[in-house]
Amino acid sequence: MIITTSKPYGVVKGMLKKWKKTGIVSCNSCSRVCETGGRKSMEELAERLRSDGFEVVDEDLVPMACNIDLAKKKDYKGDVLVILACDSGVVTYQTLFPSKRIIQALDTIGLGSRDGRGNIYLMKKF
């Protein structure tokens, strides 16, 4: 699996403009396991952005943000897409949606493994 960490909220917020419509795309695979993506992280980010005056028009939970076939079928209303996924997911969305501004909300730190108790181990740092 790919290990990610969340950028501080203030950093993500600072990359956005309130007059732009914002969409959030969240990976429900590796980043969900790292608790940096998935439905809960997406909904929390959307709520914070809305409370700070941003217009969040898309919330999309995708099984794997790095899967081109799953990503390309979407029609996003947002001018800007905040991606809760690893570098591969971010590049997938940059490639498929060149007219959208893509904001990377997570940092990819390496390859990892998970045990049966839910512990995550960094196996190889990037």
KOLTI-691281 format. One record per residue (C-alpha): x, y, z; residue in three letters. Coordinates in nm, 4 decimals. Example, Ala and Ser with C-alpha at 12.3 -4.5 7.8 and 13.67 -1.06 7.14 Angstrom:
BEGIN
+----------+----------+----------+-----+
!     east !    north !       up !  aa !
+----------+----------+----------+-----+
!   1.2300 !  -0.4500 !   0.7800 ! ala !
!   1.3670 !  -0.1060 !   0.7140 ! ser !
+----------+----------+----------+-----+
//
This chain:
BEGIN
+----------+----------+----------+-----+
!     east !    north !       up !  aa !
+----------+----------+----------+-----+
!   0.0000 !   0.0000 !   0.0000 ! met !
!   0.1000 !   0.3646 !  -0.0381 ! ile !
!   0.1460 !   0.5648 !   0.2831 ! ile !
!   0.0179 !   0.9241 !   0.2868 ! thr !
!  -0.0010 !   1.2053 !   0.5393 ! thr !
!  -0.2371 !   1.5015 !   0.5306 ! ser !
!  -0.1124 !   1.8486 !   0.4530 ! lys !
!  -0.2155 !   2.0968 !   0.7241 ! pro !
!  -0.5648 !   2.2362 !   0.6661 ! tyr !
!  -0.4281 !   2.5913 !   0.6438 ! gly !
!  -0.1965 !   2.4905 !   0.3598 ! val !
!  -0.4806 !   2.3340 !   0.1594 ! val !
!  -0.7130 !   2.6260 !   0.2325 ! lys !
!  -0.4411 !   2.8696 !   0.1263 ! gly !
!  -0.4274 !   2.7085 !  -0.2200 ! met !
!  -0.7988 !   2.7735 !  -0.2797 ! leu !
!  -0.9942 !   3.0840 !  -0.3821 ! lys !
!  -1.3421 !   3.1461 !  -0.2407 ! lys !
!  -1.4780 !   3.2630 !  -0.5763 ! trp !
!  -1.3901 !   2.9292 !  -0.7391 ! lys !
!  -1.6172 !   2.6266 !  -0.7146 ! lys !
!  -1.4379 !   2.3488 !  -0.5300 ! thr !
!  -1.4655 !   1.9742 !  -0.5670 ! gly !
!  -1.3165 !   1.7088 !  -0.3433 ! ile !
!  -1.2102 !   1.3667 !  -0.4693 ! val !
!  -1.1115 !   1.1096 !  -0.2087 ! ser !
!  -0.9482 !   0.7726 !  -0.2604 ! cys !
!  -1.1142 !   0.4888 !  -0.0715 ! asn !
!  -0.8139 !   0.2596 !  -0.0890 ! ser !
!  -0.4657 !   0.3219 !   0.0579 ! cys !
!  -0.5373 !   0.6746 !   0.1797 ! ser !
!  -0.8526 !   0.5561 !   0.3591 ! arg !
!  -0.6452 !   0.2964 !   0.5440 ! val !
!  -0.3990 !   0.5740 !   0.6384 ! cys !
!  -0.6977 !   0.7804 !   0.7596 ! glu !
!  -0.6047 !   1.0614 !   0.5204 ! thr !
!  -0.8702 !   0.9775 !   0.2609 ! gly !
!  -1.1960 !   0.7881 !   0.2441 ! gly !
!  -1.5456 !   0.9151 !   0.3138 ! arg !
!  -1.4805 !   1.0463 !   0.6640 ! lys !
!  -1.1798 !   1.2601 !   0.5636 ! ser !
!  -1.3643 !   1.3903 !   0.2580 ! met !
!  -1.6736 !   1.4892 !   0.4574 ! glu !
!  -1.4656 !   1.6543 !   0.7305 ! glu !
!  -1.2707 !   1.8587 !   0.4743 ! leu !
!  -1.5899 !   1.9608 !   0.2918 ! ala !
!  -1.7490 !   2.0714 !   0.6199 ! glu !
!  -1.4447 !   2.2787 !   0.7202 ! arg !
!  -1.4219 !   2.4433 !   0.3786 ! leu !
!  -1.7925 !   2.5273 !   0.3774 ! arg !
!  -1.7687 !   2.6759 !   0.7261 ! ser !
!  -1.4820 !   2.8930 !   0.5975 ! asp !
!  -1.6956 !   3.0231 !   0.3097 ! gly !
!  -1.5903 !   2.7978 !   0.0209 ! phe !
!  -1.8452 !   2.6617 !  -0.2246 ! glu !
!  -1.7932 !   2.2841 !  -0.2305 ! val !
!  -1.9906 !   2.1511 !  -0.5270 ! val !
!  -1.8459 !   1.7991 !  -0.5661 ! asp !
!  -1.7713 !   1.5241 !  -0.3155 ! glu !
!  -1.6569 !   1.2086 !  -0.4905 ! asp !
!  -1.5416 !   0.8933 !  -0.3146 ! leu !
!  -1.3573 !   0.6764 !  -0.5676 ! val !
!  -1.2505 !   0.3160 !  -0.5030 ! pro !
!  -0.8980 !   0.3903 !  -0.6329 ! met !
!  -0.7958 !   0.7388 !  -0.7468 ! ala !
!  -0.5103 !   0.5896 !  -0.9508 ! cys !
!  -0.7523 !   0.3831 !  -1.1626 ! asn !
!  -0.7987 !   0.5716 !  -1.4906 ! ile !
!  -1.1203 !   0.3913 !  -1.5847 ! asp !
!  -1.2881 !   0.4853 !  -1.2551 ! leu !
!  -1.1700 !   0.8474 !  -1.2682 ! ala !
!  -1.2410 !   0.9379 !  -1.6303 ! lys !
!  -1.6150 !   0.8708 !  -1.6119 ! lys !
!  -1.6791 !   1.1690 !  -1.3841 ! lys !
!  -1.8203 !   1.5119 !  -1.4697 ! asp !
!  -1.7072 !   1.7550 !  -1.2022 ! tyr !
!  -1.8690 !   2.0962 !  -1.1542 ! lys !
!  -1.5774 !   2.2356 !  -0.9531 ! gly !
!  -1.3177 !   2.4611 !  -1.1126 ! asp !
!  -1.0700 !   2.3240 !  -0.8595 ! val !
!  -1.0406 !   1.9642 !  -0.7417 ! leu !
!  -0.8852 !   1.8883 !  -0.4034 ! val !
!  -0.7458 !   1.5363 !  -0.4247 ! ile !
!  -0.7209 !   1.3178 !  -0.1139 ! leu !
!  -0.4967 !   1.0540 !  -0.2685 ! ala !
!  -0.1338 !   0.9598 !  -0.3200 ! cys !
!   0.0870 !   1.1098 !  -0.5903 ! asp !
!  -0.0361 !   0.8527 !  -0.8423 ! ser !
!  -0.3997 !   0.9533 !  -0.7877 ! gly !
!  -0.3112 !   1.3219 !  -0.8154 ! val !
!  -0.1265 !   1.2697 !  -1.1449 ! val !
!  -0.4186 !   1.0624 !  -1.2756 ! thr !
!  -0.6562 !   1.3539 !  -1.2155 ! tyr !
!  -0.4111 !   1.6105 !  -1.3562 ! gln !
!  -0.3883 !   1.4027 !  -1.6733 ! thr !
!  -0.7611 !   1.3357 !  -1.7106 ! leu !
!  -0.8818 !   1.6855 !  -1.6185 ! phe !
!  -0.6290 !   1.9344 !  -1.7619 ! pro !
!  -0.8829 !   2.2197 !  -1.7518 ! ser !
!  -0.9226 !   2.1842 !  -1.3719 ! lys !
!  -0.6821 !   2.3162 !  -1.1128 ! arg !
!  -0.5716 !   2.0149 !  -0.9079 ! ile !
!  -0.4791 !   2.0612 !  -0.5424 ! ile !
!  -0.2781 !   1.7860 !  -0.3752 ! gln !
!  -0.4043 !   1.7615 !  -0.0162 ! ala !
!  -0.1844 !   1.4683 !   0.0882 ! leu !
!   0.1865 !   1.3991 !   0.0862 ! asp !
!   0.3059 !   1.0572 !  -0.0296 ! thr !
!   0.5781 !   0.9296 !   0.2010 ! ile !
!   0.6412 !   0.5714 !   0.0927 ! gly !
!   0.5376 !   0.2095 !   0.0651 ! leu !
!   0.3840 !   0.0394 !   0.3606 ! gly !
!   0.2278 !  -0.2670 !   0.5064 ! ser !
!  -0.0587 !  -0.3214 !   0.7499 ! arg !
!  -0.1103 !  -0.5943 !   1.0054 ! asp !
!  -0.4320 !  -0.7551 !   1.1300 ! gly !
!  -0.4586 !  -0.5104 !   1.4198 ! arg !
!  -0.4573 !  -0.2096 !   1.1866 ! gly !
!  -0.1002 !  -0.1013 !   1.2515 ! asn !
!   0.0681 !   0.0574 !   0.9502 ! ile !
!   0.4393 !   0.0136 !   0.8899 ! tyr !
!   0.6499 !   0.2278 !   0.6588 ! leu !
!   0.8522 !  -0.0279 !   0.4629 ! met !
!   1.0255 !   0.2013 !   0.2141 ! lys !
!   1.0431 !   0.5788 !   0.2334 ! lys !
!   1.0314 !   0.7779 !  -0.0909 ! phe !
+----------+----------+----------+-----+
//
